[in-house]
């Protein structure tokens, strides 16, 4: 019996191969970092190197198998997950001719041109696709048409990176709706390409391949791919999905209204909502969820983990040294200090990420407001606590924006994953700010585990992807909210919103520089 599942994960910063047993327990892992290099003379460009990337992924497959003492003959099924928004173009023979990573921002002028067509042109796309132009495929395709018309003229198919992995293994070019929806040309109500938007974009409908659901077997490993990877010819490959949507499955976010906060470098707040529902204010992004018949609202808090790291690296050299001496994590020492500060962090107001406003997406300049020169009031502990509290406040505002348009039940537990979930204090703060019970999963590779659920579903180990996700997830602990802190945090949220609006006005007036601004904004 073939005993294991293989997931190939093409992330923003690295490629990985992760092997699970049939019960969802991780058995093998290999990872290599990669870089997406700019194209010469193209500002903001970040190309995706398909040949170098494929060579890296092949090495990871081999190392992962070797690390757990398995061979390709032990793999029952394969799936893939990847960074979102990144696209690959193919010629008529199925060969890759152009690719960009998700961080590619070359098309700022093309975004502006699209928005300038009419006041409601972008809104028309958003109402069908749930996407604005900031991260979509259309501006990049328009850039290619303008700057490399010979390459564009050769394009006969488009896919996302996880689909490209499937194409490399099986020879079949398909697209699944979770990552496919992030390119802004799909109809959320049908989980398929939008003929209306493709026509409106002036693109050839024949470029857009068949759409298959996550967990659907699209083909099997070819003889050539088997020779390249060490996998068995004929091993089934099941469609996976975008990293966030697959991660949601791996975290057990499988029911309508289920919500999660993914706390890493960026914090993503995701909520399963009814299919077809979008935000009339265009503040929140909406994608196809991995579960059929379901959309997923998504709001992004920028640089949350990066802000904590900045504070650690710039101001906390003493704690970093102590952590090394004591064999502890420096963030653990910072939380010791933060727990000595009062709830509300002595009124300190961090200004970093704004709540998400997808249609007009930019941030104020990074700032710390309402500091004091009294070291008992403004010190390492109170500032770090303020940064932690502010991350939870921004997440709560984003979740409230989803509730406002999607009419979902938000009283259930909130799943917290990623680096923030490892802390002793941060999960409690998230519980207190949101007023919701927090569930923390054991799994540290949620995205890959969601891919394993797709692979297992493809070979009929489970009847549905939701069933697979629920079976694989394991819970580490729960955190109950302290209701006595709610009033303090509600007042802190109100002060932060007033202060942030004032700080954005300084950006608008050219006094300060935005921390980040979406292309074309």
NURORO-230679 format. One line per field, with one value per residue (C-alpha): residue number from 1; residue in three letters; z, x, y. Coordinates in Angstrom, 1 decimal, m for minus. Example, Ala and Ser with C-alpha at 12.3 -4.5 7.8 and 13.67 -1.06 7.14 Angstrom:
seke = (1_2) $
roke = (ALA_SER) $
up = (7.8_7.1) $
east = (12.3_13.7) $
north = (m4.5_m1.1) $
***
This chain:
seke = (1_2_3_4_5_6_7_8_9_10_11_12_13_14_15_16_17_18_19_20_21_22_23_24_25_26_27_28_29_30_31_32_33_34_35_36_37_38_39_40_41_42_43_44_45_46_47_48_49_50_51_52_53_54_55_56_57_58_59_60_61_62_63_64_65_66_67_68_69_70_71_72_73_74_75_76_77_78_79_80_81_82_83_84_85_86_87_88_89_90_91_92_93_94_95_96_97_98_99_100_101_102_103_104_105_106_107_108_109_110_111_112_113_114_115_116_117_118_119_120_121_122_123_124_125_126_127_128_129_130_131_132_133_134_135_136_137_138_139_140_141_142_143_144_145_146_147_148_149_150_151_152_153_154_155_156_157_158_159_160_161_162_163_164_165_166_167_168_169_170_171_172_173_174_175_176_177_178_179_180_181_182_183_184_185_186_187_188_189_190_191_192_193_194_195_196_197_198_199_200_201_202_203_204_205_206_207_208_209_210_211_212_213_214_215_216_217_218_219_220_221_222_223_224_225_226_227_228_229_230_231_232_233_234_235_236_237_238_239_240_241_242_243_244_245_246_247_248_249_250_251_252_253_254_255_256_257_258_259_260_261_262_263_264_265_266_267_268_269_270_271_272_273_274_275_276_277_278_279_280_281_282_283_284_285_286_287_288_289_290_291_292_293_294_295_296_297_298_299_300_301_302_303_304_305_306_307_308_309_310_311_312_313_314_315_316_317_318_319_320_321_322_323_324_325_326_327_328_329_330_331_332_333_334_335_336_337_338_339_340_341_342_343_344_345_346_347_348_349_350_351_352_353_354_355_356_357_358_359_360_361_362_363_364_365_366_367_368_369_370_371_372_373_374_375_376_377_378_379_380_381_382_383_384_385_386_387_388_389_390_391_392_393_394_395_396_397_398_399_400_401_402_403_404_405_406_407_408_409_410_411_412_413_414_415_416_417_418_419_420_421_422_423_424_425_426_427_428_429_430_431_432_433_434_435_436_437_438_439_440_441_442_443_444_445_446_447_448_449_450_451_452_453_454_455_456_457_458_459_460_461_462_463_464_465_466_467_468_469_470_471_472_473_474_475_476_477_478_479_480_481_482_483_484_485_486_487_488_489_490_491_492_493_494_495_496_497_498_499_500_501_502_503_504_505_506_507_508_509_510_511_512_513_514_515_516_517_518_519_520_521) $
roke = (UNK_UNK_UNK_UNK_UNK_UNK_UNK_UNK_UNK_UNK_UNK_UNK_UNK_UNK_UNK_UNK_UNK_UNK_UNK_UNK_UNK_UNK_UNK_UNK_UNK_UNK_UNK_UNK_UNK_UNK_UNK_UNK_UNK_UNK_UNK_UNK_UNK_UNK_UNK_UNK_UNK_UNK_UNK_UNK_UNK_UNK_UNK_UNK_UNK_UNK_UNK_UNK_UNK_UNK_UNK_UNK_UNK_UNK_UNK_UNK_UNK_UNK_UNK_UNK_UNK_UNK_UNK_UNK_UNK_UNK_UNK_UNK_UNK_UNK_UNK_UNK_UNK_UNK_UNK_UNK_UNK_UNK_UNK_UNK_UNK_UNK_UNK_UNK_UNK_UNK_UNK_UNK_UNK_UNK_UNK_UNK_UNK_UNK_UNK_UNK_UNK_UNK_UNK_UNK_UNK_UNK_UNK_UNK_UNK_UNK_UNK_UNK_UNK_UNK_UNK_UNK_UNK_UNK_UNK_UNK_UNK_UNK_UNK_UNK_UNK_UNK_UNK_UNK_UNK_UNK_UNK_UNK_UNK_UNK_UNK_UNK_UNK_UNK_UNK_UNK_UNK_UNK_UNK_UNK_UNK_UNK_UNK_UNK_UNK_UNK_UNK_UNK_UNK_UNK_UNK_UNK_UNK_UNK_UNK_UNK_UNK_UNK_UNK_UNK_UNK_UNK_UNK_UNK_UNK_UNK_UNK_UNK_UNK_UNK_UNK_UNK_UNK_UNK_UNK_UNK_UNK_UNK_UNK_UNK_UNK_UNK_UNK_UNK_UNK_UNK_UNK_UNK_UNK_UNK_UNK_UNK_UNK_UNK_UNK_UNK_UNK_UNK_UNK_UNK_UNK_UNK_UNK_UNK_UNK_UNK_UNK_UNK_UNK_UNK_UNK_UNK_UNK_UNK_UNK_UNK_UNK_UNK_UNK_UNK_UNK_UNK_UNK_UNK_UNK_UNK_UNK_UNK_UNK_UNK_UNK_UNK_UNK_UNK_UNK_UNK_UNK_UNK_UNK_UNK_UNK_UNK_UNK_UNK_UNK_UNK_UNK_UNK_UNK_UNK_UNK_UNK_UNK_UNK_UNK_UNK_UNK_UNK_UNK_UNK_UNK_UNK_UNK_UNK_UNK_UNK_UNK_UNK_UNK_UNK_UNK_UNK_UNK_UNK_UNK_UNK_UNK_UNK_UNK_UNK_UNK_UNK_UNK_UNK_UNK_UNK_UNK_UNK_UNK_UNK_UNK_UNK_UNK_UNK_UNK_UNK_UNK_UNK_UNK_UNK_UNK_UNK_UNK_UNK_UNK_UNK_UNK_UNK_UNK_UNK_UNK_UNK_UNK_UNK_UNK_UNK_UNK_UNK_UNK_UNK_UNK_UNK_UNK_UNK_UNK_UNK_UNK_UNK_UNK_UNK_UNK_UNK_UNK_UNK_UNK_UNK_UNK_UNK_UNK_UNK_UNK_UNK_UNK_UNK_UNK_UNK_UNK_UNK_UNK_UNK_UNK_UNK_UNK_UNK_UNK_UNK_UNK_UNK_UNK_UNK_UNK_UNK_UNK_UNK_UNK_UNK_UNK_UNK_UNK_UNK_UNK_UNK_UNK_UNK_UNK_UNK_UNK_UNK_UNK_UNK_UNK_UNK_UNK_UNK_UNK_UNK_UNK_UNK_UNK_UNK_UNK_UNK_UNK_UNK_UNK_UNK_UNK_UNK_UNK_UNK_UNK_UNK_UNK_UNK_UNK_UNK_UNK_UNK_UNK_UNK_UNK_UNK_UNK_UNK_UNK_UNK_UNK_UNK_UNK_UNK_UNK_UNK_UNK_UNK_UNK_UNK_UNK_UNK_UNK_UNK_UNK_UNK_UNK_UNK_UNK_UNK_UNK_UNK_UNK_UNK_UNK_UNK_UNK_UNK_UNK_UNK_UNK_UNK_UNK_UNK_UNK_UNK_UNK_UNK_UNK_UNK_UNK_UNK_UNK_UNK_UNK_UNK_UNK_UNK_UNK_UNK_UNK_UNK_UNK_UNK_UNK_UNK_UNK_UNK_UNK_UNK_UNK_UNK_UNK_UNK_UNK_UNK_UNK_UNK_UNK_UNK_UNK_UNK_UNK_UNK_UNK_UNK_UNK_UNK_UNK_UNK_UNK_UNK_UNK_UNK_UNK_UNK_UNK_UNK_UNK_UNK_UNK_UNK_UNK_UNK_UNK_UNK_UNK_UNK_UNK_UNK_UNK) $
up = (0.0_m0.8_2.5_2.1_0.5_m1.1_m1.2_m3.2_m1.8_m3.9_m1.5_m1.9_m0.3_m0.7_m2.4_m0.2_m0.4_2.6_3.1_5.3_6.2_5.4_8.9_8.2_10.3_8.9_7.9_5.7_4.8_2.6_1.7_m0.3_m0.4_m3.7_m5.0_m7.7_m9.6_m11.4_m15.2_m16.5_m17.0_m15.7_m12.4_m9.9_m11.8_m10.1_m12.6_m11.8_m13.0_m14.2_m15.0_m11.8_m9.8_m11.1_m10.5_m6.9_m6.4_m7.8_m5.3_m2.5_m3.6_m3.5_m0.2_1.5_0.3_1.5_4.8_5.8_4.2_1.4_m2.3_m5.0_m4.8_m1.3_m2.5_m3.0_m4.3_m4.9_m4.7_m4.8_m3.2_m3.9_m3.5_m5.0_m7.8_m9.5_m13.1_m15.8_m19.6_m22.0_m25.8_m28.0_m27.2_m23.4_m22.9_m20.4_m22.0_m19.2_m15.5_m12.6_m8.8_m6.6_m5.5_m9.1_m9.2_m12.7_m13.8_m11.7_m14.8_m16.3_m13.1_m13.3_m16.9_m16.2_m13.3_m15.5_m18.1_m16.0_m12.4_m12.1_m14.3_m11.5_m9.4_m12.3_m12.1_m8.3_m8.2_m10.3_m9.2_m5.7_m6.8_m7.5_m10.1_m7.5_m7.4_m10.6_m13.8_m16.2_m15.6_m16.0_m19.2_m20.5_m19.5_m21.5_m24.5_m24.5_m23.7_m25.1_m27.8_m29.4_m26.2_m25.6_m29.1_m28.4_m25.3_m25.6_m21.9_m18.5_m15.0_m11.5_m9.9_m8.2_m11.5_m13.2_m10.8_m11.9_m15.5_m15.0_m13.4_m15.6_m18.8_m18.1_m17.9_m15.7_m13.1_m9.8_m8.5_m5.2_m6.6_m10.0_m8.4_m7.2_m10.8_m11.0_m14.1_m12.5_m11.6_m7.8_m8.2_m10.6_m9.6_m13.3_m15.7_m16.3_m20.0_m19.3_m17.6_m20.2_m23.0_m21.1_m20.7_m24.4_m23.9_m25.9_m24.0_m25.5_m23.2_m20.1_m19.4_m17.8_m14.2_m11.8_m8.1_m5.4_m4.6_m8.2_m9.9_m13.1_m14.3_m13.3_m13.2_m16.7_m17.6_m18.1_m14.7_m13.0_m14.4_m13.3_m9.7_m8.6_m8.3_m9.7_m13.2_m12.9_m9.4_m9.2_m9.0_m7.4_m7.8_m4.7_m4.3_m3.1_0.1_2.3_1.1_1.5_4.9_6.0_5.2_7.2_10.1_10.1_8.8_7.0_7.9_6.9_9.2_10.4_10.7_11.2_11.9_10.2_12.2_10.3_8.6_7.3_9.3_7.2_8.5_6.6_7.0_5.0_3.6_1.2_m2.5_m4.5_m1.7_m2.1_m0.1_m1.7_m0.1_m1.8_1.4_1.7_m0.7_m1.6_m3.2_m3.9_m0.8_m1.2_m0.3_m3.1_m2.9_m0.5_m0.8_1.5_2.6_3.3_4.9_5.2_7.9_6.6_8.2_11.6_12.2_10.6_12.9_16.0_14.4_13.8_17.4_18.6_16.3_16.8_20.5_22.2_21.8_25.5_25.3_22.2_24.0_27.1_25.0_23.4_26.8_28.3_25.3_25.0_22.2_22.4_21.8_25.0_27.0_25.3_26.3_29.9_29.8_28.0_30.7_33.3_31.3_31.9_29.5_27.0_27.1_28.9_25.9_23.4_19.8_17.2_13.6_11.2_9.1_8.5_8.3_4.8_2.2_m1.0_m3.4_m2.0_m0.4_1.3_4.8_7.0_7.8_10.6_13.9_17.7_19.1_22.6_24.1_27.4_28.6_31.8_31.6_33.8_31.1_27.8_28.0_26.1_27.7_27.2_23.6_22.7_24.3_22.4_19.1_20.1_21.1_17.9_15.7_17.4_17.1_13.3_12.9_14.9_12.6_9.5_10.9_11.7_8.1_6.9_9.3_8.0_4.5_4.7_7.5_8.9_12.5_14.2_17.6_17.1_18.0_16.1_14.9_15.4_13.6_12.6_14.7_16.8_18.1_19.8_22.3_25.8_25.7_22.1_21.8_25.0_23.6_20.4_22.5_24.7_21.8_19.7_22.6_21.0_22.1_20.4_19.1_18.4_16.2_16.7_13.0_11.9_8.2_7.8_4.1_3.2_5.4_3.4_0.2_1.8_2.4_m1.3_m2.3_0.1_m1.3_m4.8_m4.2_m2.3_1.2_2.1_0.6_0.6_1.2_4.3_5.7_5.1_6.7_9.8_10.1_9.8_12.1_15.7_18.4_20.9_23.2_23.6_25.1_26.6_26.5_29.6_29.4_32.0_29.4_26.6_27.4_27.5_24.1_22.6_23.7_22.4_19.0_18.7_19.5_17.0_14.2_14.9_15.1_12.0_9.8_10.9_10.0_6.6_6.0_6.5_3.8_1.5_2.1_1.3_4.9_5.5_3.4_3.2_4.6_1.5_m1.3_m3.8_m7.5_m9.2_m6.0) $
east = (0.0_1.2_1.5_2.3_1.2_3.5_2.9_5.0_4.9_6.2_6.2_7.3_10.7_11.3_10.3_9.5_8.5_6.5_5.6_2.7_1.4_m2.2_m3.3_m1.9_1.3_4.4_7.0_9.5_10.5_13.0_13.3_15.5_15.3_14.9_15.0_12.8_15.2_14.3_14.4_17.1_15.8_12.3_11.7_9.6_9.9_10.3_10.5_9.8_12.6_10.7_13.8_15.7_12.6_11.8_15.4_15.1_11.7_13.1_16.0_13.5_11.4_14.5_15.7_12.3_12.0_15.5_15.1_12.2_13.5_10.9_10.9_8.6_6.8_5.6_3.7_0.0_m0.8_0.7_m0.7_0.7_0.2_1.9_2.1_m0.8_m1.1_2.0_1.4_3.0_2.3_2.7_3.1_1.1_3.3_2.8_6.3_6.6_7.5_7.1_6.5_6.3_6.3_3.6_5.8_6.2_5.1_6.2_2.6_1.9_1.4_m1.0_m3.0_m3.4_m4.4_m7.1_m8.5_m8.5_m10.9_m13.9_m14.8_m16.4_m14.2_m12.3_m15.5_m17.0_m14.2_m14.3_m18.1_m17.5_m14.1_m13.6_m10.3_m9.0_m6.3_m3.5_m2.6_m4.3_m3.1_m4.6_m2.2_0.8_m0.6_m1.1_2.5_3.7_1.5_3.0_6.7_7.2_4.6_6.4_6.2_2.6_1.7_3.0_1.0_m1.7_m2.4_m2.1_m1.9_m0.9_2.3_0.6_m1.0_2.3_3.7_0.9_1.6_5.3_4.3_1.4_1.6_m1.9_m2.4_m5.4_m6.3_m8.2_m10.3_m8.6_m5.4_m7.0_m9.5_m6.5_m5.8_m9.0_m10.5_m12.8_m16.4_m16.8_m20.4_m19.4_m15.9_m14.9_m13.5_m15.6_m16.3_m17.5_m14.3_m12.1_m13.9_m13.8_m10.0_m9.6_m8.0_m8.5_m10.8_m8.9_m5.9_m7.8_m7.6_m10.2_m11.0_m10.8_m11.7_m9.1_m8.8_m9.6_m7.1_m6.0_m3.6_m0.7_3.1_4.5_7.5_9.6_8.6_9.2_12.7_13.4_12.0_12.3_8.5_6.6_5.2_1.4_1.2_m2.0_m1.7_m4.7_m5.2_m4.3_m4.6_m3.4_m1.3_m3.9_m6.9_m4.9_m3.7_m7.3_m8.0_m5.0_m6.2_m9.7_m11.4_m13.9_m17.4_m19.4_m18.4_m15.2_m12.4_m8.7_m5.9_m2.7_0.0_3.3_5.2_1.8_m1.3_m4.2_m7.7_m9.8_m13.5_m15.6_m18.6_m21.4_m20.5_m21.0_m20.9_m18.5_m18.0_m19.8_m17.2_m14.4_m12.4_m12.0_m10.7_m12.8_m11.5_m12.8_m12.4_m11.0_m14.4_m16.9_m19.8_m17.9_m16.0_m13.3_m13.1_m9.6_m8.1_m4.4_m2.5_0.9_4.3_3.0_5.7_8.2_7.3_7.9_11.2_12.2_11.6_13.5_16.5_16.8_16.0_16.4_20.0_20.2_17.3_18.7_22.0_20.2_18.0_21.1_22.7_19.6_18.5_15.3_13.5_14.1_10.4_9.7_11.8_10.0_6.7_8.0_8.5_5.2_3.3_4.6_2.9_m0.8_m3.6_m3.7_0.1_m0.1_m2.0_0.8_m0.6_1.4_0.9_2.0_m0.6_m4.0_m7.1_m7.5_m9.0_m8.5_m9.9_m7.6_m4.8_m2.0_m0.6_0.6_4.2_5.4_5.1_4.7_2.3_1.5_4.9_6.1_9.6_8.8_10.6_8.0_5.4_7.2_9.7_10.5_7.7_5.0_6.0_6.2_2.8_1.4_2.7_1.1_m2.2_m2.3_m1.9_m5.0_m6.9_m6.2_m7.3_m10.5_m11.3_m10.7_m12.9_m15.7_m15.6_m16.2_m19.1_m20.6_m21.1_m21.2_m23.7_m21.9_m22.0_m18.9_m19.5_m17.5_m13.9_m11.2_m8.2_m4.8_m1.8_1.7_4.5_2.1_0.4_3.6_3.5_2.1_0.7_m0.2_m2.9_m4.5_m4.4_m6.1_m8.8_m9.3_m9.5_m11.9_m13.9_m13.6_m12.2_m8.9_m8.0_m4.3_m3.4_m0.5_0.5_3.3_2.9_m0.8_m0.5_1.2_m1.3_m4.1_m2.3_m2.2_m5.9_m6.4_m4.2_m6.0_m9.4_m8.2_m7.7_m11.0_m9.5_m12.1_m15.4_m14.7_m11.9_m13.7_m13.8_m10.1_m9.2_m11.3_m9.7_m6.1_m6.2_m4.9_m5.4_m2.8_m4.7_m7.5_m7.5_m10.6_m11.1_m10.8_m14.0_m12.7_m10.3_m12.8_m13.7_m10.0_m9.4_m12.6_m11.4_m7.9_m9.4_m11.3_m8.2_m6.1_m8.6_m8.7_m4.9_m4.4_m6.7_m4.7_m1.4_m2.7_m3.6_0.1_1.0_m1.7_m0.1_3.4_4.7_5.5_6.0_3.6_4.9_3.5_1.2_m0.6_0.5_m1.6_m2.9) $
north = (0.0_3.5_5.1_8.8_12.0_14.6_18.3_20.7_24.3_27.2_30.1_33.6_33.1_29.4_26.1_23.1_19.5_18.2_14.5_13.4_10.0_9.1_10.4_13.9_13.5_15.2_12.6_14.4_18.0_19.8_23.5_25.8_29.5_31.3_34.8_36.4_38.6_41.8_42.0_44.3_47.8_47.0_48.8_46.9_43.6_40.3_37.5_33.8_31.6_28.5_26.4_27.4_27.0_23.6_22.4_23.6_21.9_18.6_18.8_19.3_16.3_14.1_15.4_15.1_11.4_10.7_12.4_10.1_6.9_6.8_6.4_7.5_4.2_5.1_8.2_7.6_11.1_14.6_18.1_21.6_25.0_28.3_32.0_33.7_36.3_35.0_33.9_31.8_32.1_29.2_28.9_26.6_23.7_24.1_25.6_28.4_31.7_34.2_34.3_36.7_36.3_37.7_40.6_41.8_45.5_46.6_47.5_50.5_52.7_50.1_50.0_53.7_53.5_51.0_53.0_56.1_54.5_55.5_56.1_52.7_50.6_48.9_48.5_46.6_44.1_43.9_43.2_40.1_39.0_40.3_41.8_45.2_45.9_46.3_42.6_41.2_39.7_42.2_45.1_42.7_41.3_44.9_45.7_42.7_43.6_47.1_46.3_42.8_42.3_39.4_37.4_38.3_37.3_33.8_33.3_30.6_29.7_31.2_29.5_30.2_28.7_25.7_24.9_25.1_22.5_20.2_20.9_20.0_16.7_15.7_17.7_19.1_22.9_23.6_26.3_25.8_28.6_29.5_30.9_31.5_34.0_36.1_37.1_39.1_37.5_34.9_35.0_34.4_33.3_30.5_29.6_29.8_32.3_35.4_35.7_39.3_40.4_38.7_40.4_43.7_43.2_42.7_39.2_36.0_33.6_30.7_31.6_30.5_26.8_24.6_25.1_22.2_22.1_21.6_17.8_16.9_14.6_16.3_13.7_11.4_11.8_11.4_9.2_12.3_13.8_10.5_10.4_13.9_13.7_10.1_9.9_6.9_7.3_7.2_8.7_10.8_14.6_16.4_20.2_22.1_25.9_29.2_29.3_31.0_29.0_25.7_26.9_27.5_23.8_22.8_24.9_23.3_26.5_24.4_25.7_28.8_31.7_30.0_32.6_32.6_35.1_34.0_35.8_36.0_38.8_39.9_39.2_37.8_37.7_35.2_34.4_31.8_33.6_32.8_32.4_35.6_38.1_41.0_44.2_47.2_49.5_47.6_47.6_43.8_41.3_38.3_35.1_31.6_29.4_25.9_24.6_24.4_26.9_29.1_32.4_33.6_37.2_38.3_41.3_41.9_43.7_44.8_44.1_43.0_40.4_42.7_45.5_43.3_42.2_45.8_46.7_43.6_44.3_48.0_48.5_45.1_44.0_43.3_40.9_39.2_38.6_37.2_35.0_33.4_32.9_31.4_29.3_31.2_33.2_36.9_37.5_35.4_37.9_40.8_39.3_39.1_42.9_43.5_41.6_44.1_46.9_47.6_46.7_49.5_50.0_53.4_54.9_54.5_54.5_52.6_53.7_50.9_49.0_50.5_48.3_47.1_49.4_47.3_50.0_52.8_50.8_52.7_53.3_56.1_56.6_54.3_56.1_55.7_58.4_59.5_58.5_59.9_60.8_59.0_55.7_54.1_54.9_54.5_51.7_48.5_46.5_49.1_49.8_46.1_45.5_48.5_46.9_43.6_45.2_47.3_44.2_42.7_46.0_46.2_42.5_43.2_46.2_44.0_41.2_43.7_44.9_41.4_41.0_44.2_43.0_39.2_38.7_35.7_34.4_35.7_34.3_31.1_30.5_32.3_30.3_31.9_30.5_31.5_33.0_35.1_31.9_30.8_33.6_33.5_37.0_37.7_35.1_36.4_39.9_38.8_37.0_40.1_42.6_40.5_39.1_35.6_32.3_31.6_28.1_27.4_24.4_22.1_22.1_24.4_23.6_24.4_25.3_22.0_20.1_21.7_20.4_17.0_17.1_17.9_14.9_12.6_13.8_13.2_9.5_9.2_8.8_11.4_12.3_16.1_18.5_19.9_16.4_15.9_19.2_18.5_15.0_16.3_19.3_18.9_21.5_22.6_24.9_27.4_30.9_32.4_36.2_38.3_40.4_42.9_44.2_44.8_48.4_49.4_47.9_49.4_52.8_52.2_51.1_54.4_56.5_54.5_55.1_58.8_59.0_56.9_59.1_62.1_60.4_59.5_63.1_63.9_61.4_63.0_66.5_65.2_65.8_62.1_59.0_56.1_52.8_51.1_52.0_49.7_50.1_52.7_54.3) $
***
